[in-house]
């Protein structure tokens, strides 16, 4: 089952990468999150889709690809206080965003993507049975006139019952992104 999950994750990540136009990064981000006795540190690169769906009254739905690499630092490994576990996580997520046409001001977004962990998460009484995890989030944020984007996300990771146990884990994440070029 483990080999099949790893192959599936590799296929999803490879297929997703094929849709990233010319690999010209539109923005970069840094994130910090916390939850379940774990701190999350993450960097990312984003590629805007350049689409505006359901345009109305100065707003639309757009989106971007978010490719990220992070570190989960748990401080209650195997549910033992003071015992630590560090896991590297790589992920790709298509994100849909409801935003103003000028791409500034308040926005709301949601996404669900694929993530591959370097080990089996086991912190605070939550033990994952797979290294592959889906990561979904819902968030709000604000884009300033200088195009700096500050957002807050509620993020959930689980394997969608591919295998048991599947306790899932939730994080609150602060994200800051900065545009490149344009």
N, C-alpha and C positions, 0 to 999 in steps of 0.2 A: 504494500500500500504506500509506503514511504517513497519508493522509487517512482511510482506512478504520480504521486502528488508533486514531486520535484519536477518531473517531465512536464506535467500540466502547467506548472508555474512558469517554466522556461518557455513553453509555447506561447502562453498568454503574454509574457513580457516581450518576446520576440515579435509577435504579431502586432502588439501595440506600438512598438518602436517603428514599424514599417509605415505607420500613418503620421509620423512626425515629419512635417515638411522641411526638408533640407537641413534638419538639425540646427537651424538658426535659433538660438535661445532668445526668448523675448524678455524673460525676467529670471531673477534668482531669489531664493528665499532662505531665511533661517527661522527655526521654530524651537520652542521650548514647551514641553507639556508635563503634566503630572497626573498620577492616579494609581491606585492599587499598589502603593509602596514602591512606585517606579517613577524615575525621571526620564523624560524623552528629549533627546537632542537630535535635531534633523536639519539637513541642508537640502535644497531642492533647485531644480531648473524647470521652467515652465515654457510651453509653446502654445501661444494663442491660436484658436481655430480660425479666427477671422470671419466668423459667421454671426449674424444677428437674426435670431428667430423670434417670432411673435412680437415684432416691433409695434409699440403703441404708446402714445403720450410721452415720448421722450425716453422710453425704457425698452429693453429687449432682454432676451435670454441669449447669452453667449457661452463661451467655455474655453477650456485649455487642458492640455496634458500636463500633469505634475509628476515628474520623475524625481525620486528622493532617495537619500541614503541617511540612515540615522543610527543612533545608539540608544538602547533601552537599558537603564541602569537601575536594577532592582535591589532594594536593601532588605529584603526579607526572603531570600532564596530558600526554597523548600519549607517555607513558613517559619523559618528560624530567625528571630530578630538579630540584626547585625550581620547576617550571612548575605553576601552579595552575588549578583549574577549580572553580567553584561552581555547583551545580545546586539549584534549588528543586524539592521533591517534594511532591505532594498525594496522599493515599491514603485508602481506606476498607477496613476489614477486619472481617469477622465473626470473633469469637474465641470458642472453646469452652474452658471452664475446669472442671477437676475440683477441687472445693473442699468444705470443711465446710459443713454447713447453716447455721451461725451466721456464715458468710462471713469467719471469722478464721483465722489460722494459715497453714500451708503449702498451696500449690496448685500444680497443673501446668496449662499451657494450650497451645493451638495454634490457629493461624489462617492463612488464606490470603485475600489481598485484591488489589484493583486499585490501581495507582499510576500517576500521570502525571508525567513529568519535564519540566522547562523546557528541557532540551537533551539532546544525545546524550552519555551518559557515556563518557569515554575516559581512564581513569586506570590507571596501573600495568600497562599491556599488556592491559587489558580494555576493549574498545570495544563498546558496545551499538549495535544496528542500529535499535532502535525507542525512542521516548520512553515508550511504554506498557510497564509491567513488572508482573508478578505479584510480590507480596511474601508469602512464607510464613515462619512462625516457630514455634519450639517454645520454651517457657520454663518457669521455675519462679519462685516468689516467696513472699512472706510478707506477710499482712495483720495489722497490729498492732491492739491493742484500741482505739486512737483512729482506726482505719480507714485509716490511711496504708498504702499498698501499695507494696512495694519488690520489683522483679522483675528477673531476668536472662534475656535472650533470645538465641538463636542465630537470626539472620534471613538469609534468602536472597532475592535479587531476580534474576529472569530473565524473558524474554518467552515461555517455554514453546515455543520454536522457531517462533514466528510468522514470524520472519525471521532471517537469518544475517548476521553472527555473533551468537551467543547464549552468551557466556562465563559470564554470571551473576556475581554478587558476593555475598560473605558478610560479615556484620557481627556483632560481639558487642555487645549493647545493654543498658545499665542503664536501668531505667525506674522512676520514682517517680510515683505518682498520689495524688490527694487528693480525697475525696468532697465533693460540694456538697449542702447541705441534709441531710435525713434524719439 
